[in-house]
Amino acid sequence: MKKLMTIGAIVCLASAAPASAQLGQLGKRIGQAQDAKKTMDDLTFSDAEEQQIGSEISAKLREKYGVVQDKAVHRYVSLVGGVLAQASSRPNLKWTFIVLDTDGVNAFAAPGGFIHITRGAMALIKNEAELADVLGHEIGHVTAKHTLNAIQKAGVVSKTSEALPKSEITKQVVNRAYGAILENSYDRKDEIEADKLGVTSANQAGYAPSGLESFLTRLADRNKDLKDRSGMFASHPEAKARLDALNKVISGSSLKASSLVATRYTQSVSFKPVPVTAVPQGAPAAPAAAAAAPPASSGGGKLGLGGLSALGREKSSSDTVSSAGSRGVNPDRDAKGGPVKTLVPVSITAAEIAEFRKGITG
């Protein structure tokens, strides 16, 4: 049988001037546009390069949070993820699903197919449909290449970097992307698209698309007493606006699957939720090139950390991140991780995924 995947717990305005000067300015602007295009071309990565970037980001996440050393849990998550990956627009990626060892509630998508979910998030999830909708959201970020596209828009490579070799540019992208992923700082459009892609693929597999709303409502209730948003879905729209948009997708696309698969979930996952005020805290996060600090007037609901500028709209090109304090208190992002960073390799086949999918009924 053919293996499907191996997972491891692995732009300016010209003023009036003489015609000759205007022509000179035009030539200069054309040259600048060509230089900008070259830089963008340099940031177009092959699938192999995308996987390399994702692998390095995943290693940073594992180093921060540790990895749950339970092969059965990883196998279960990768089977759910495998069903969704097959229904995605990039089924042939080497998808990797990793359970991070922390009570913080979070999920992270790294380029190239690396999907991470914390045991804290899995403890808050009540059934397989909710897990599928959350994993589907993260898979959507990968299939739409949101992180790499946002890095391009943000101008991660400065003019002084244009002559650098591709390997050095890739290193800058890894550092920049890790900071943005850790802060959950996608822009609003990307988050809404990931929601749509996630619930659509889950519905196609038979899972109730309402699972994402149920989970987010529970997460918002958990975080209701926080002054700042924390962790998961940090840059998502406010709770009500987000859920309204999600319901429009479900009704407008006639997504009517209803299976929750609650029994299989509770038989496979035994993590216990921890109140956000009781989540053990580790060292404050200090990733390279995280999103810019929010303006003082930023508000927000309690779905995640509030006020961060979205990656796609960043203006700063600095590779130095501000201190955790200036970025706000974030108990989920700064949650203490487990001591073991080792991947938990799991191999599954297309036939095993097909057999697992038979358990999605309703």
N, C-alpha and C positions, 0 to 999 in steps of 0.2 A: 504494500500500500504506500502510496506517495505521501510523504510528510508535508503537511500544510505549513507548519511553523514550528520553531523551537522557542520556548519562552524561558526567560531567566528571571528568577527572583533575586532572570537577567533583564533757472526761473528769475528777470529784472525788468524795470521800466526805463526807457531811454528818453532823455530830455531833448528839446529842439536843438539842432546843430546843422552846420552846412552839410550839403549832400555828400561830399567826400568823406566827412567825418562820420556821417550816418552809415555809409557803406563800410567804413572801417570798423565801426561798432558792430554792424551786422555780422561781418566776418568773424569778429571775436566771439560773438554770441553763438554762431554756428559751431565754432571750435569748442566752446564750453559745452554745448549740447552733445557734441560727439564724445567729449571726455566723459560726460555724465552717462551716456549710453554705454561706453566701454566699461565703466564701473559697474553698472547694472548687469551687463553681460558677465562680468567677473563673478557676480553674486548669483548666477544661475547654476544651481548645483545638480549634478547627476543623481540618480537614485542611490548609487554607492556612496557619494559624498554626503547625501542627506542622511543615510544610515550612520555614517561616521560621526556626523554632528550629533545626531540623536543618541548614539552610544555614549559619547563623551558627556553629554548633558545628563543622561541616565546615571552614569557613574557618580556625578556630583550629587544627584538626588539621593542615591543609595548611601553615599558617604555621610550625608547630613542626617538621614532618617533611619538608616539600617533597613534590613530586609527580614520579613517574617520567615522563619526557617521551618515552614510547614509545606511539604510537597503536595499534600492533598488539597490544601486551600489554593495553592498556585495552579494546580491542575483544574480545579473547578472554575476559577476566574478565567483561565485561558480558554476553557471550553465555551463559556458564555461569550467571551471576547471573540473567539473564533467564529461563532455563529454570526456575530455582527460584522466582523471583518469580511466574511464571505459576501455579505449583502452590501458592502461598501463599494465605492468606485475604484478602490485600489486593493483588490483581494489578494494580489500576488506579492505584496510587501511581506517581509519577514516580521510579522507582528509579534511583539514581545509584551507580555503582561506581568507586572511586578507589584506585589503587595508590600508596601512600606511599613516598617515596624514603629508606628507612633500613634498615640491617642488623638493627635490632631486630625481634624476632619478635612481632607484635601484629596485632590486628584490632579495629575499633571500629564500632559501630552507632549512628548518630545518628537521632533521630526524623525521620519524614517520608520515609524510604527512602534515606538516605545511608549506604552501606556502604563501609568502608575496610579494606584489607588491605595490609600492608607487603611490600616485596620480600624482606625477611628471612624472613617467614613463607612466602612463595611459594618461596623457595630451599629451605626445609626440607620442603615438601610434595613428594611423589613422583609423584602422579598426579591426574587430574581428579576422581576420586571424593573424594579427600581435600579438594581445593579446594572442591568442591560441598558437602561436609558442614560445612566451616568457614564458608563463605558462608551456608549454610542456617541455621546457628546464629545468626549475626548478623542475618539477615533475620527470624528468630523473635523476637528482641528488639524489632524494629520493629513487626511485626504484632501482637504482644501489648502494645505500648505500655509496655514495662517501665520505661523511663527516666522518662516523664512520670508514670506511676502512682506510681513510687517518690518522685518529687519531691513529689507530693501527700501521700503518707504521711509524708514527712519534715518537712512543715510549713515549706516554704521561705519562705512569705510570713508574716512576723511580724505581730502585731496592729497595730503602727505602720505597716504597709504596706498595710493593708486599704483605705485611701482612695486609694491610688496608681492612676494610670491603667493600663490593660491593657498598654500599651507598656512601662512601667517594670517591671511584674510579669514580663513576658516577658523583659526583660533580666536580671532576677534568676534566672529559670529557666535561661536560656542559660548564665550563669556557673556556676551550681550543677551543671547537667547536664554541662557540659564537664569540670569537675573530676572528677565521678563516673565519666564514661566513660573519661577518661584513666587513672584508677586501676582500671578494670575492677571497680567495686564494686557489682555487682548482688547481691541476696540469693540465698541457696541455692535457694529455690523457683523464682525466675525463671530461674536458670541451668539447672536441671534441665528446666524447661519449654522453654527455648530449644534445649537438646540434642534433646529429643523432637521439636519442630517441625522442626528442621533435618534430622535424619536421616530423618524421615518424608517430607518434601518431596523430599529427594534420592532416596530409594528410589522414590518415585512416578515420578520422571523416569528411573529405571533405574540410578542410581548405587548402588554398594555402600555401605550404611550403616555398615559396619565401617571406612570410611575415617577417620572421626573418631577412633576408638580408636587406629588405627595412627599417626595424626599426633600425638595426645596422648602416646602412649607414647614416640615419638621425641623429642618436646619435653621430656618428663620426664627422659629420658636425657641430653639436652643440658644440662639445668639441674641435674643431680644433685649437683654439687660446690658449688652456691651455698648460702650460709647463709640467705638469704631467697629467697622466690619472686620471680619476675621477669616482669612484663609480662602476656602474654596469659592470659586466663581467671583473673584474679587472685582472684576471690571464689568460684571453683568449689570444690566439696567436695574432700577429699583424693583423690589419684589413684585409689587402689583403690576407694573408695566411689563415686566418679564413674563409673568404668568399669563397676562392677557395676550401677549404675543404668542406664547406657546399654545394657548387654547385656540387661537386663530389658525395656527398651523394644523392642529389636530382636526378641527372642524372643517377648515377649508380644503384639506387634502383627504377628508373622509377616512381618517385613521381610526379603525374600529376594532383592532385586536383587543382582547380582554384578558389574556392569560397573565396571572401574577406569579405562579410557580412558587408559592410561599413555603410549602413543605420541604421541597428540595433545598431551598435556601437555608432554612433553619437547621436542616440536617447537615449541611456542609459548612456553615459558618457559626462559630460560637463566641465571637468577640462581644464584649460587653461595653456599652457606651459610657463615656466619662463626661460629666458636666464640663462645659467649657471653662468654668472657673477652677476646675480641679485638674486640668490638663498639665502634666509636668512640663516645665519649661527648660529648654536647653540654652545654649549660647545664642544671643541675638543673631539673626541672619545678616550676612554681609556679602551677598553675591556680587560678582563683577557686573557693572553696568546695568543695574536695575533701573526700573522706570523712575522718572523724575518725581520728586515729592509733590504732593497735591497743594493747591492753594488753600489758604486758611479757611475759605468759605465753603470748601467741599463738604457736601453732606452725604447722606446715604442710608440705605436700609441695613439689614443685618445679614445679608447673604455672604458677605466677604469683606475684605479690607476696603475702606471707602476712600474715594478721592484720588487714587493714583491715575496719572495720565496714561491713556492707552498707548501701547507700544507703537502702533501705526501712526500716532500723532506726536511722538516725541520730538523735541526740538534740540535737546542737549546731545552733543556728541562725546561727552566725557565718558571715560571708562572707569571713573572712580565713583563708587556708590556712597551715598550719605550714610550716616550711622543708623542703626536700627531705631534708635530713639526718635530721630527726625522723621522716620517713615511711619511712626505710630506704633501703638501696641497691637500685636497680632498674635494671640495665643496659639492659633492653629499653625501659622507659618513658622513660629518660633518654638513649636512643640519639641520636646526632647525625643530623640530617636533611639532606636535599639543599638546594641553594641556590635551586632554581626552584620557585616556589609556584603557577605557572600551571596552570589546569585544562587537560586534554586532551579536548576535546569529541568524543564519538563518538555517532552516531545508529544505531540498529538497528531493524529492523522485526519484526513478529510472524512474517512469512514467513521472515526470516533466522533467527530463533530456532527455528522449526519445522524448517528445513533442518539447522541445527546439531544439533538433538536427534536426528536420524537417525544421528549418529555415536556415540550412546550405545548400545552393544550389549552383550550378554552375559547 
